[in-house]
Amino acid sequence: MITIRRNEANIVSTGALTAETGKHTGRSPRDKFFVREPTSQDAIWWHPGNQPIASAKFDQLLARMEEFCDAH
C-alpha cells in the first residue's frame, strides 16, 4: 500500500502489484541469500548468485523487516 500511495507501483487487473524499474530491469543475480545449515547445505547450488548468510544475520534482518511492517 505504501508503494501505491507513493505512486511507485500499481495494482493491475489480475490483482498483481507491478512497478516500473526504469533502467534497472530483471533481477539482481548476486542478491540471493540462503541460510547455510545442515538441511540446506547439500540442497542448494552454492554458486556466486546463491550466497550463504549466517542464521543470526537472517534473524536480525527478519526482525528489522517485522518492525518495519508493524510500523507501517
PyMOL Python script that loads the backbone (N, CA, C, O; Angstrom):
from pymol import cmd

cmd.read_pdbstr("""\
ATOM      1  N   MET A   1       0.817  -1.182   0.000  1.00  0.00           N
ATOM      2  CA  MET A   1       0.000   0.000   0.000  1.00  0.00           C
ATOM      3  C   MET A   1       0.872   1.261   0.000  1.00  0.00           C
ATOM      4  O   MET A   1       0.499   2.279  -0.584  1.00  0.00           O
ATOM      5  N   ILE A   2       2.013   1.189   0.647  1.00  0.00           N
ATOM      6  CA  ILE A   2       2.901   2.351   0.680  1.00  0.00           C
ATOM      7  C   ILE A   2       3.362   2.705  -0.729  1.00  0.00           C
ATOM      8  O   ILE A   2       3.363   3.875  -1.111  1.00  0.00           O
ATOM      9  N   THR A   3       3.753   1.696  -1.497  1.00  0.00           N
ATOM     10  CA  THR A   3       4.231   1.974  -2.856  1.00  0.00           C
ATOM     11  C   THR A   3       3.132   2.556  -3.725  1.00  0.00           C
ATOM     12  O   THR A   3       3.401   3.392  -4.588  1.00  0.00           O
ATOM     13  N   ILE A   4       1.908   2.127  -3.509  1.00  0.00           N
ATOM     14  CA  ILE A   4       0.788   2.670  -4.290  1.00  0.00           C
ATOM     15  C   ILE A   4       0.547   4.124  -3.900  1.00  0.00           C
ATOM     16  O   ILE A   4       0.351   4.979  -4.764  1.00  0.00           O
ATOM     17  N   ARG A   5       0.561   4.401  -2.598  1.00  0.00           N
ATOM     18  CA  ARG A   5       0.361   5.790  -2.144  1.00  0.00           C
ATOM     19  C   ARG A   5       1.453   6.714  -2.658  1.00  0.00           C
ATOM     20  O   ARG A   5       1.207   7.895  -2.902  1.00  0.00           O
ATOM     21  N   ARG A   6       2.652   6.185  -2.821  1.00  0.00           N
ATOM     22  CA  ARG A   6       3.774   6.992  -3.323  1.00  0.00           C
ATOM     23  C   ARG A   6       3.825   7.031  -4.853  1.00  0.00           C
ATOM     24  O   ARG A   6       4.735   7.624  -5.434  1.00  0.00           O
ATOM     25  N   ASN A   7       2.845   6.398  -5.499  1.00  0.00           N
ATOM     26  CA  ASN A   7       2.820   6.279  -6.965  1.00  0.00           C
ATOM     27  C   ASN A   7       4.059   5.569  -7.499  1.00  0.00           C
ATOM     28  O   ASN A   7       4.557   5.902  -8.575  1.00  0.00           O
ATOM     29  N   GLU A   8       4.551   4.593  -6.746  1.00  0.00           N
ATOM     30  CA  GLU A   8       5.713   3.814  -7.159  1.00  0.00           C
ATOM     31  C   GLU A   8       5.307   2.476  -7.772  1.00  0.00           C
ATOM     32  O   GLU A   8       6.139   1.779  -8.351  1.00  0.00           O
ATOM     33  N   ALA A   9       4.024   2.116  -7.643  1.00  0.00           N
ATOM     34  CA  ALA A   9       3.533   0.843  -8.158  1.00  0.00           C
ATOM     35  C   ALA A   9       2.036   0.944  -8.398  1.00  0.00           C
ATOM     36  O   ALA A   9       1.384   1.902  -7.982  1.00  0.00           O
ATOM     37  N   ASN A  10       1.505  -0.066  -9.079  1.00  0.00           N
ATOM     38  CA  ASN A  10       0.072  -0.133  -9.378  1.00  0.00           C
ATOM     39  C   ASN A  10      -0.427  -1.551  -9.163  1.00  0.00           C
ATOM     40  O   ASN A  10       0.350  -2.506  -9.172  1.00  0.00           O
ATOM     41  N   ILE A  11      -1.727  -1.677  -8.970  1.00  0.00           N
ATOM     42  CA  ILE A  11      -2.381  -2.978  -8.955  1.00  0.00           C
ATOM     43  C   ILE A  11      -3.009  -3.156 -10.332  1.00  0.00           C
ATOM     44  O   ILE A  11      -3.791  -2.313 -10.770  1.00  0.00           O
ATOM     45  N   VAL A  12      -2.671  -4.249 -11.020  1.00  0.00           N
ATOM     46  CA  VAL A  12      -3.219  -4.499 -12.355  1.00  0.00           C
ATOM     47  C   VAL A  12      -4.496  -5.326 -12.245  1.00  0.00           C
ATOM     48  O   VAL A  12      -4.883  -5.738 -11.152  1.00  0.00           O
ATOM     49  N   SER A  13      -5.150  -5.566 -13.381  1.00  0.00           N
ATOM     50  CA  SER A  13      -6.460  -6.227 -13.393  1.00  0.00           C
ATOM     51  C   SER A  13      -6.451  -7.608 -12.749  1.00  0.00           C
ATOM     52  O   SER A  13      -7.487  -8.060 -12.262  1.00  0.00           O
ATOM     53  N   THR A  14      -5.317  -8.282 -12.736  1.00  0.00           N
ATOM     54  CA  THR A  14      -5.233  -9.612 -12.116  1.00  0.00           C
ATOM     55  C   THR A  14      -5.030  -9.538 -10.608  1.00  0.00           C
ATOM     56  O   THR A  14      -5.066 -10.560  -9.921  1.00  0.00           O
ATOM     57  N   GLY A  15      -4.818  -8.330 -10.093  1.00  0.00           N
ATOM     58  CA  GLY A  15      -4.580  -8.153  -8.669  1.00  0.00           C
ATOM     59  C   GLY A  15      -3.111  -8.122  -8.293  1.00  0.00           C
ATOM     60  O   GLY A  15      -2.771  -7.942  -7.124  1.00  0.00           O
ATOM     61  N   ALA A  16      -2.237  -8.297  -9.276  1.00  0.00           N
ATOM     62  CA  ALA A  16      -0.793  -8.293  -9.003  1.00  0.00           C
ATOM     63  C   ALA A  16      -0.276  -6.869  -8.836  1.00  0.00           C
ATOM     64  O   ALA A  16      -0.792  -5.931  -9.443  1.00  0.00           O
ATOM     65  N   LEU A  17       0.735  -6.727  -8.015  1.00  0.00           N
ATOM     66  CA  LEU A  17       1.416  -5.450  -7.832  1.00  0.00           C
ATOM     67  C   LEU A  17       2.494  -5.332  -8.898  1.00  0.00           C
ATOM     68  O   LEU A  17       3.312  -6.241  -9.045  1.00  0.00           O
ATOM     69  N   THR A  18       2.514  -4.235  -9.645  1.00  0.00           N
ATOM     70  CA  THR A  18       3.544  -4.020 -10.662  1.00  0.00           C
ATOM     71  C   THR A  18       4.253  -2.706 -10.394  1.00  0.00           C
ATOM     72  O   THR A  18       3.666  -1.759  -9.871  1.00  0.00           O
ATOM     73  N   ALA A  19       5.516  -2.666 -10.758  1.00  0.00           N
ATOM     74  CA  ALA A  19       6.303  -1.446 -10.581  1.00  0.00           C
ATOM     75  C   ALA A  19       7.249  -1.284 -11.760  1.00  0.00           C
ATOM     76  O   ALA A  19       7.775  -2.264 -12.289  1.00  0.00           O
ATOM     77  N   GLU A  20       7.457  -0.048 -12.161  1.00  0.00           N
ATOM     78  CA  GLU A  20       8.439   0.257 -13.195  1.00  0.00           C
ATOM     79  C   GLU A  20       9.806   0.338 -12.530  1.00  0.00           C
ATOM     80  O   GLU A  20       9.957   0.967 -11.482  1.00  0.00           O
ATOM     81  N   THR A  21      10.787  -0.289 -13.132  1.00  0.00           N
ATOM     82  CA  THR A  21      12.123  -0.284 -12.547  1.00  0.00           C
ATOM     83  C   THR A  21      13.077   0.650 -13.266  1.00  0.00           C
ATOM     84  O   THR A  21      14.246   0.753 -12.895  1.00  0.00           O
ATOM     85  N   GLY A  22      12.585   1.332 -14.295  1.00  0.00           N
ATOM     86  CA  GLY A  22      13.452   2.244 -15.029  1.00  0.00           C
ATOM     87  C   GLY A  22      14.567   1.501 -15.717  1.00  0.00           C
ATOM     88  O   GLY A  22      14.336   0.480 -16.365  1.00  0.00           O
ATOM     89  N   LYS A  23      15.778   2.008 -15.579  1.00  0.00           N
ATOM     90  CA  LYS A  23      16.908   1.366 -16.256  1.00  0.00           C
ATOM     91  C   LYS A  23      17.337   0.066 -15.581  1.00  0.00           C
ATOM     92  O   LYS A  23      18.092  -0.712 -16.164  1.00  0.00           O
ATOM     93  N   HIS A  24      16.865  -0.176 -14.365  1.00  0.00           N
ATOM     94  CA  HIS A  24      17.237  -1.386 -13.626  1.00  0.00           C
ATOM     95  C   HIS A  24      16.184  -2.456 -13.870  1.00  0.00           C
ATOM     96  O   HIS A  24      15.169  -2.496 -13.175  1.00  0.00           O
ATOM     97  N   THR A  25      16.413  -3.313 -14.840  1.00  0.00           N
ATOM     98  CA  THR A  25      15.444  -4.356 -15.152  1.00  0.00           C
ATOM     99  C   THR A  25      15.972  -5.714 -14.734  1.00  0.00           C
ATOM    100  O   THR A  25      17.164  -5.873 -14.469  1.00  0.00           O
ATOM    101  N   GLY A  26      15.097  -6.673 -14.676  1.00  0.00           N
ATOM    102  CA  GLY A  26      15.498  -8.028 -14.301  1.00  0.00           C
ATOM    103  C   GLY A  26      15.737  -8.147 -12.813  1.00  0.00           C
ATOM    104  O   GLY A  26      15.235  -7.350 -12.020  1.00  0.00           O
ATOM    105  N   ARG A  27      16.496  -9.132 -12.450  1.00  0.00           N
ATOM    106  CA  ARG A  27      16.787  -9.354 -11.033  1.00  0.00           C
ATOM    107  C   ARG A  27      18.265  -9.103 -10.777  1.00  0.00           C
ATOM    108  O   ARG A  27      19.073  -9.063 -11.704  1.00  0.00           O
ATOM    109  N   SER A  28      18.594  -8.940  -9.547  1.00  0.00           N
ATOM    110  CA  SER A  28      19.990  -8.754  -9.168  1.00  0.00           C
ATOM    111  C   SER A  28      20.561 -10.131  -8.828  1.00  0.00           C
ATOM    112  O   SER A  28      20.293 -10.652  -7.745  1.00  0.00           O
ATOM    113  N   PRO A  29      21.332 -10.723  -9.718  1.00  0.00           N
ATOM    114  CA  PRO A  29      21.760 -12.110  -9.524  1.00  0.00           C
ATOM    115  C   PRO A  29      22.616 -12.358  -8.292  1.00  0.00           C
ATOM    116  O   PRO A  29      22.694 -13.493  -7.821  1.00  0.00           O
ATOM    117  N   ARG A  30      23.248 -11.342  -7.768  1.00  0.00           N
ATOM    118  CA  ARG A  30      24.097 -11.557  -6.593  1.00  0.00           C
ATOM    119  C   ARG A  30      23.389 -11.185  -5.292  1.00  0.00           C
ATOM    120  O   ARG A  30      24.034 -11.075  -4.249  1.00  0.00           O
ATOM    121  N   ASP A  31      22.086 -10.993  -5.341  1.00  0.00           N
ATOM    122  CA  ASP A  31      21.341 -10.591  -4.148  1.00  0.00           C
ATOM    123  C   ASP A  31      20.381 -11.671  -3.664  1.00  0.00           C
ATOM    124  O   ASP A  31      19.279 -11.368  -3.207  1.00  0.00           O
ATOM    125  N   LYS A  32      20.796 -12.921  -3.765  1.00  0.00           N
ATOM    126  CA  LYS A  32      20.006 -14.029  -3.221  1.00  0.00           C
ATOM    127  C   LYS A  32      20.825 -14.653  -2.098  1.00  0.00           C
ATOM    128  O   LYS A  32      21.968 -15.065  -2.303  1.00  0.00           O
ATOM    129  N   PHE A  33      20.239 -14.718  -0.929  1.00  0.00           N
ATOM    130  CA  PHE A  33      20.952 -15.228   0.235  1.00  0.00           C
ATOM    131  C   PHE A  33      20.165 -16.372   0.864  1.00  0.00           C
ATOM    132  O   PHE A  33      18.940 -16.315   0.960  1.00  0.00           O
ATOM    133  N   PHE A  34      20.873 -17.397   1.286  1.00  0.00           N
ATOM    134  CA  PHE A  34      20.267 -18.573   1.899  1.00  0.00           C
ATOM    135  C   PHE A  34      21.032 -18.910   3.168  1.00  0.00           C
ATOM    136  O   PHE A  34      22.260 -18.826   3.206  1.00  0.00           O
ATOM    137  N   VAL A  35      20.295 -19.293   4.211  1.00  0.00           N
ATOM    138  CA  VAL A  35      20.953 -19.735   5.437  1.00  0.00           C
ATOM    139  C   VAL A  35      21.571 -21.097   5.152  1.00  0.00           C
ATOM    140  O   VAL A  35      20.887 -22.045   4.767  1.00  0.00           O
ATOM    141  N   ARG A  36      22.871 -21.165   5.349  1.00  0.00           N
ATOM    142  CA  ARG A  36      23.570 -22.441   5.147  1.00  0.00           C
ATOM    143  C   ARG A  36      23.524 -23.205   6.462  1.00  0.00           C
ATOM    144  O   ARG A  36      24.138 -22.807   7.452  1.00  0.00           O
ATOM    145  N   GLU A  37      22.793 -24.295   6.453  1.00  0.00           N
ATOM    146  CA  GLU A  37      22.677 -25.132   7.642  1.00  0.00           C
ATOM    147  C   GLU A  37      22.497 -26.575   7.172  1.00  0.00           C
ATOM    148  O   GLU A  37      22.324 -26.803   5.975  1.00  0.00           O
ATOM    149  N   PRO A  38      22.531 -27.545   8.069  1.00  0.00           N
ATOM    150  CA  PRO A  38      22.565 -28.948   7.648  1.00  0.00           C
ATOM    151  C   PRO A  38      21.473 -29.368   6.655  1.00  0.00           C
ATOM    152  O   PRO A  38      21.754 -30.138   5.737  1.00  0.00           O
ATOM    153  N   THR A  39      20.251 -28.887   6.814  1.00  0.00           N
ATOM    154  CA  THR A  39      19.187 -29.341   5.912  1.00  0.00           C
ATOM    155  C   THR A  39      19.241 -28.684   4.541  1.00  0.00           C
ATOM    156  O   THR A  39      18.635 -29.188   3.595  1.00  0.00           O
ATOM    157  N   SER A  40      19.956 -27.565   4.413  1.00  0.00           N
ATOM    158  CA  SER A  40      20.042 -26.898   3.108  1.00  0.00           C
ATOM    159  C   SER A  40      21.413 -27.035   2.454  1.00  0.00           C
ATOM    160  O   SER A  40      21.550 -26.810   1.251  1.00  0.00           O
ATOM    161  N   GLN A  41      22.403 -27.395   3.215  1.00  0.00           N
ATOM    162  CA  GLN A  41      23.786 -27.432   2.732  1.00  0.00           C
ATOM    163  C   GLN A  41      23.931 -28.143   1.388  1.00  0.00           C
ATOM    164  O   GLN A  41      24.545 -27.605   0.466  1.00  0.00           O
ATOM    165  N   ASP A  42      23.378 -29.331   1.274  1.00  0.00           N
ATOM    166  CA  ASP A  42      23.553 -30.119   0.055  1.00  0.00           C
ATOM    167  C   ASP A  42      22.433 -29.914  -0.955  1.00  0.00           C
ATOM    168  O   ASP A  42      22.507 -30.446  -2.063  1.00  0.00           O
ATOM    169  N   ALA A  43      21.403 -29.161  -0.604  1.00  0.00           N
ATOM    170  CA  ALA A  43      20.255 -28.970  -1.495  1.00  0.00           C
ATOM    171  C   ALA A  43      20.370 -27.709  -2.348  1.00  0.00           C
ATOM    172  O   ALA A  43      19.577 -27.512  -3.268  1.00  0.00           O
ATOM    173  N   ILE A  44      21.345 -26.859  -2.053  1.00  0.00           N
ATOM    174  CA  ILE A  44      21.491 -25.580  -2.760  1.00  0.00           C
ATOM    175  C   ILE A  44      22.782 -25.587  -3.560  1.00  0.00           C
ATOM    176  O   ILE A  44      23.824 -26.039  -3.084  1.00  0.00           O
ATOM    177  N   TRP A  45      22.698 -25.085  -4.765  1.00  0.00           N
ATOM    178  CA  TRP A  45      23.875 -24.940  -5.623  1.00  0.00           C
ATOM    179  C   TRP A  45      24.586 -23.663  -5.182  1.00  0.00           C
ATOM    180  O   TRP A  45      24.092 -22.567  -5.444  1.00  0.00           O
ATOM    181  N   TRP A  46      25.711 -23.780  -4.532  1.00  0.00           N
ATOM    182  CA  TRP A  46      26.419 -22.634  -3.957  1.00  0.00           C
ATOM    183  C   TRP A  46      27.321 -21.974  -4.992  1.00  0.00           C
ATOM    184  O   TRP A  46      28.546 -22.081  -4.922  1.00  0.00           O
ATOM    185  N   HIS A  47      26.708 -21.295  -5.949  1.00  0.00           N
ATOM    186  CA  HIS A  47      27.454 -20.520  -6.942  1.00  0.00           C
ATOM    187  C   HIS A  47      27.406 -19.053  -6.518  1.00  0.00           C
ATOM    188  O   HIS A  47      26.730 -18.742  -5.538  1.00  0.00           O
ATOM    189  N   PRO A  48      28.088 -18.139  -7.205  1.00  0.00           N
ATOM    190  CA  PRO A  48      28.120 -16.732  -6.779  1.00  0.00           C
ATOM    191  C   PRO A  48      26.751 -16.059  -6.662  1.00  0.00           C
ATOM    192  O   PRO A  48      26.619 -15.066  -5.945  1.00  0.00           O
ATOM    193  N   GLY A  49      25.734 -16.576  -7.347  1.00  0.00           N
ATOM    194  CA  GLY A  49      24.401 -15.985  -7.253  1.00  0.00           C
ATOM    195  C   GLY A  49      23.609 -16.457  -6.052  1.00  0.00           C
ATOM    196  O   GLY A  49      22.630 -15.814  -5.675  1.00  0.00           O
ATOM    197  N   ASN A  50      24.002 -17.559  -5.442  1.00  0.00           N
ATOM    198  CA  ASN A  50      23.346 -18.078  -4.240  1.00  0.00           C
ATOM    199  C   ASN A  50      24.347 -17.971  -3.101  1.00  0.00           C
ATOM    200  O   ASN A  50      25.198 -18.842  -2.922  1.00  0.00           O
ATOM    201  N   GLN A  51      24.238 -16.917  -2.352  1.00  0.00           N
ATOM    202  CA  GLN A  51      25.234 -16.636  -1.325  1.00  0.00           C
ATOM    203  C   GLN A  51      24.764 -17.092   0.048  1.00  0.00           C
ATOM    204  O   GLN A  51      23.591 -16.931   0.386  1.00  0.00           O
ATOM    205  N   PRO A  52      25.662 -17.659   0.837  1.00  0.00           N
ATOM    206  CA  PRO A  52      25.278 -18.070   2.187  1.00  0.00           C
ATOM    207  C   PRO A  52      25.175 -16.867   3.126  1.00  0.00           C
ATOM    208  O   PRO A  52      25.885 -15.873   2.974  1.00  0.00           O
ATOM    209  N   ILE A  53      24.282 -16.985   4.087  1.00  0.00           N
ATOM    210  CA  ILE A  53      24.129 -15.956   5.115  1.00  0.00           C
ATOM    211  C   ILE A  53      24.016 -16.682   6.456  1.00  0.00           C
ATOM    212  O   ILE A  53      23.389 -17.738   6.546  1.00  0.00           O
ATOM    213  N   ALA A  54      24.610 -16.126   7.467  1.00  0.00           N
ATOM    214  CA  ALA A  54      24.558 -16.743   8.792  1.00  0.00           C
ATOM    215  C   ALA A  54      23.136 -16.684   9.340  1.00  0.00           C
ATOM    216  O   ALA A  54      22.393 -15.738   9.078  1.00  0.00           O
ATOM    217  N   SER A  55      22.778 -17.691  10.090  1.00  0.00           N
ATOM    218  CA  SER A  55      21.446 -17.757  10.685  1.00  0.00           C
ATOM    219  C   SER A  55      21.168 -16.532  11.557  1.00  0.00           C
ATOM    220  O   SER A  55      20.061 -15.993  11.541  1.00  0.00           O
ATOM    221  N   ALA A  56      22.166 -16.099  12.312  1.00  0.00           N
ATOM    222  CA  ALA A  56      21.992 -14.925  13.174  1.00  0.00           C
ATOM    223  C   ALA A  56      21.727 -13.669  12.347  1.00  0.00           C
ATOM    224  O   ALA A  56      20.918 -12.831  12.745  1.00  0.00           O
ATOM    225  N   LYS A  57      22.395 -13.529  11.207  1.00  0.00           N
ATOM    226  CA  LYS A  57      22.177 -12.372  10.337  1.00  0.00           C
ATOM    227  C   LYS A  57      20.770 -12.406   9.747  1.00  0.00           C
ATOM    228  O   LYS A  57      20.106 -11.372   9.667  1.00  0.00           O
ATOM    229  N   PHE A  58      20.310 -13.593   9.334  1.00  0.00           N
ATOM    230  CA  PHE A  58      18.951 -13.730   8.829  1.00  0.00           C
ATOM    231  C   PHE A  58      17.946 -13.311   9.898  1.00  0.00           C
ATOM    232  O   PHE A  58      17.012 -12.560   9.614  1.00  0.00           O
ATOM    233  N   ASP A  59      18.134 -13.793  11.125  1.00  0.00           N
ATOM    234  CA  ASP A  59      17.223 -13.438  12.217  1.00  0.00           C
ATOM    235  C   ASP A  59      17.203 -11.931  12.449  1.00  0.00           C
ATOM    236  O   ASP A  59      16.148 -11.356  12.715  1.00  0.00           O
ATOM    237  N   GLN A  60      18.365 -11.293  12.350  1.00  0.00           N
ATOM    238  CA  GLN A  60      18.470  -9.845  12.520  1.00  0.00           C
ATOM    239  C   GLN A  60      17.702  -9.113  11.416  1.00  0.00           C
ATOM    240  O   GLN A  60      16.957  -8.175  11.701  1.00  0.00           O
ATOM    241  N   LEU A  61      17.876  -9.531  10.171  1.00  0.00           N
ATOM    242  CA  LEU A  61      17.167  -8.903   9.054  1.00  0.00           C
ATOM    243  C   LEU A  61      15.665  -9.133   9.147  1.00  0.00           C
ATOM    244  O   LEU A  61      14.879  -8.229   8.863  1.00  0.00           O
ATOM    245  N   LEU A  62      15.264 -10.330   9.542  1.00  0.00           N
ATOM    246  CA  LEU A  62      13.843 -10.631   9.700  1.00  0.00           C
ATOM    247  C   LEU A  62      13.223  -9.739  10.774  1.00  0.00           C
ATOM    248  O   LEU A  62      12.123  -9.220  10.586  1.00  0.00           O
ATOM    249  N   ALA A  63      13.909  -9.561  11.879  1.00  0.00           N
ATOM    250  CA  ALA A  63      13.398  -8.699  12.949  1.00  0.00           C
ATOM    251  C   ALA A  63      13.231  -7.264  12.460  1.00  0.00           C
ATOM    252  O   ALA A  63      12.245  -6.607  12.794  1.00  0.00           O
ATOM    253  N   ARG A  64      14.185  -6.775  11.674  1.00  0.00           N
ATOM    254  CA  ARG A  64      14.075  -5.409  11.122  1.00  0.00           C
ATOM    255  C   ARG A  64      12.871  -5.290  10.198  1.00  0.00           C
ATOM    256  O   ARG A  64      12.144  -4.298  10.247  1.00  0.00           O
ATOM    257  N   MET A  65      12.657  -6.293   9.358  1.00  0.00           N
ATOM    258  CA  MET A  65      11.516  -6.264   8.439  1.00  0.00           C
ATOM    259  C   MET A  65      10.195  -6.331   9.200  1.00  0.00           C
ATOM    260  O   MET A  65       9.237  -5.648   8.839  1.00  0.00           O
ATOM    261  N   GLU A  66      10.141  -7.144  10.245  1.00  0.00           N
ATOM    262  CA  GLU A  66       8.921  -7.241  11.052  1.00  0.00           C
ATOM    263  C   GLU A  66       8.631  -5.910  11.737  1.00  0.00           C
ATOM    264  O   GLU A  66       7.478  -5.486  11.801  1.00  0.00           O
ATOM    265  N   GLU A  67       9.665  -5.250  12.250  1.00  0.00           N
ATOM    266  CA  GLU A  67       9.484  -3.934  12.868  1.00  0.00           C
ATOM    267  C   GLU A  67       8.972  -2.926  11.848  1.00  0.00           C
ATOM    268  O   GLU A  67       8.075  -2.138  12.149  1.00  0.00           O
ATOM    269  N   PHE A  68       9.533  -2.946  10.652  1.00  0.00           N
ATOM    270  CA  PHE A  68       9.095  -2.035   9.599  1.00  0.00           C
ATOM    271  C   PHE A  68       7.633  -2.284   9.251  1.00  0.00           C
ATOM    272  O   PHE A  68       6.845  -1.344   9.152  1.00  0.00           O
ATOM    273  N   CYS A  69       7.273  -3.547   9.065  1.00  0.00           N
ATOM    274  CA  CYS A  69       5.885  -3.872   8.706  1.00  0.00           C
ATOM    275  C   CYS A  69       4.918  -3.489   9.819  1.00  0.00           C
ATOM    276  O   CYS A  69       3.826  -2.992   9.545  1.00  0.00           O
ATOM    277  N   ASP A  70       5.302  -3.712  11.054  1.00  0.00           N
ATOM    278  CA  ASP A  70       4.441  -3.332  12.180  1.00  0.00           C
ATOM    279  C   ASP A  70       4.237  -1.823  12.247  1.00  0.00           C
ATOM    280  O   ASP A  70       3.170  -1.358  12.649  1.00  0.00           O
ATOM    281  N   ALA A  71       5.246  -1.060  11.857  1.00  0.00           N
ATOM    282  CA  ALA A  71       5.169   0.405  11.923  1.00  0.00           C
ATOM    283  C   ALA A  71       4.402   1.001  10.753  1.00  0.00           C
ATOM    284  O   ALA A  71       3.972   2.153  10.817  1.00  0.00           O
ATOM    285  N   HIS A  72       4.227   0.235   9.692  1.00  0.00           N
ATOM    286  CA  HIS A  72       3.554   0.761   8.510  1.00  0.00           C
ATOM    287  C   HIS A  72       2.313  -0.037   8.257  1.00  0.00           C
ATOM    288  O   HIS A  72       1.588   0.238   7.301  1.00  0.00           O
TER     289      HIS A  72
END
""", "prot")
cmd.dss("prot")
cmd.show_as("cartoon", "prot")
cmd.util.cbc("prot")
cmd.orient("prot")
